[in-house]
Amino acid sequence: MTAAAVPGTAVLVVDDDAGLVRALAINLRTHGWVVTTATTGAEALDAAASSQPDVVLLDLGLPDMSGLDVIAGIRGWSRVPIVVLSARQLGDDKVDALDAGADDYVTKPFAMNELLARLRAAVRRAAPVDEVQTPVVEAGDLVIDLARRRVQRAGEDVRLSPTEWSLLEVLVRNRGKMVGRVQLLHEVWGPSYSAETNYLRVYTAQLRRKLEADPSAPVHIITQPGMGYVFEV
């Protein structure tokens, strides 16, 4: 007999195969899960933000974006466990998914009992969350959507380069806390970068020009001399 989920445990199922989604939803609800479904990456990001699931079951082959981009979008603001469900059996796909932030990987075809066990295990391993997470952070006239990777200032979209976004994302995820220079270099440029602090000076200056009312007197992206940077809301 298959163990049931703890009552009220919520799962977001993301797959472009409508028949599979229906079958999974029926099985999961039978075993006590609260199920939300999505068939595209955009729907998945919206549902992750609105339904606050306890675990995400995500197919990599979506019609509008890569499942890896969905993982990155969720990981920009949430530590919710993500179990990848994919027909791709190549080792590189599994490594890419885990490196992007997935917690587990199940290959199609799969045994339902095993899938249920992996979902329960992912929920058990998840760190407890003290407060509801939100993908949208407001700071003055800035609205930063970590799920959709979008920034608005005074209602207007702000175009950021991929590196500018990565730097801002790390700072916003740690808002109110100082992020050390080495940590920033590792997270934005990679583990082989530790001494290139000039990169940080250049890119924080670019972000201030785009986001601060007065770049010479920033109120959001604050330098802690010799130590790191803080994003203040």
HUJONOR-V335409 format. One record per backbone hydrogen bond with DSSP energy under -1.0 kcal/mol. CO is the residue of the C=O (numbers start at 1). NH is the residue of the N-H. E is the energy in kcal/mol with one decimal. If there is no record, write none. Layout:
# HUJONOR-V335409
<<CO	NH	E> <CO	NH	E>>
This chain:
# HUJONOR-V335409
<<6	9	-2.2> <9	34	-2.9> <10	54	-2.0> <10	55	-1.1> <11	36	-2.3> <12	57	-3.3> <13	38	-2.1> <14	59	-2.3> <17	21	-2.5> <18	22	-2.3> <19	23	-2.2> <20	24	-2.9> <21	25	-2.6> <22	26	-2.3> <23	27	-2.3> <24	28	-3.0> <25	29	-2.5> <26	30	-2.1> <27	31	-1.3> <28	33	-2.6> <29	32	-1.7> <31	5	-2.8> <34	11	-2.9> <36	13	-3.1> <38	15	-2.0> <40	44	-2.0> <41	45	-2.3> <42	46	-2.1> <43	47	-2.9> <44	48	-2.7> <45	49	-1.7> <46	50	-2.3> <47	51	-3.0> <55	12	-2.1> <56	83	-3.4> <57	14	-3.1> <58	85	-3.5> <60	62	-1.5> <60	67	-1.9> <66	70	-1.4> <67	71	-2.3> <68	72	-2.3> <69	73	-2.4> <70	74	-2.4> <71	75	-3.0> <72	76	-1.1> <74	77	-1.9> <74	78	-2.5> <81	56	-2.5> <82	103	-3.1> <82	104	-1.4> <83	58	-2.5> <84	106	-3.5> <86	108	-2.5> <90	94	-1.3> <91	95	-2.4> <92	96	-2.9> <93	97	-2.3> <94	98	-2.4> <95	99	-2.9> <96	100	-1.9> <97	102	-2.4> <104	84	-2.7> <106	86	-2.2> <111	115	-2.3> <112	116	-2.8> <113	117	-2.0> <114	118	-2.5> <115	119	-2.3> <116	120	-2.4> <117	121	-2.4> <118	122	-2.4> <119	123	-2.1> <120	124	-2.2> <121	125	-2.3> <122	126	-1.1> <135	146	-3.5> <137	144	-3.2> <139	142	-2.4> <141	154	-2.9> <142	139	-2.3> <143	152	-2.3> <144	137	-2.9> <145	150	-1.9> <150	145	-3.1> <151	158	-2.9> <152	143	-2.5> <153	156	-1.8> <156	153	-3.0> <161	165	-2.8> <162	166	-2.4> <163	167	-2.3> <164	168	-2.5> <165	169	-3.1> <166	170	-1.9> <167	171	-2.0> <168	172	-3.0> <169	173	-2.7> <170	174	-1.2> <172	175	-1.8> <174	177	-2.2> <179	229	-2.1> <180	184	-2.3> <181	185	-2.5> <182	186	-2.7> <183	187	-2.7> <184	188	-2.5> <185	189	-2.2> <185	190	-1.3> <190	193	-1.9> <195	197	-2.3> <196	199	-1.7> <197	201	-1.8> <198	202	-2.3> <199	203	-2.6> <200	204	-2.6> <201	205	-1.7> <202	206	-1.8> <203	207	-2.4> <204	208	-2.5> <205	209	-2.0> <206	210	-1.4> <207	211	-2.4> <208	212	-2.3> <214	217	-2.2> <220	232	-2.6> <222	230	-2.5> <224	227	-2.7> <224	228	-2.0> <227	181	-2.1> <228	224	-3.3> <229	179	-3.1> <230	222	-3.0> <231	176	-2.6>>
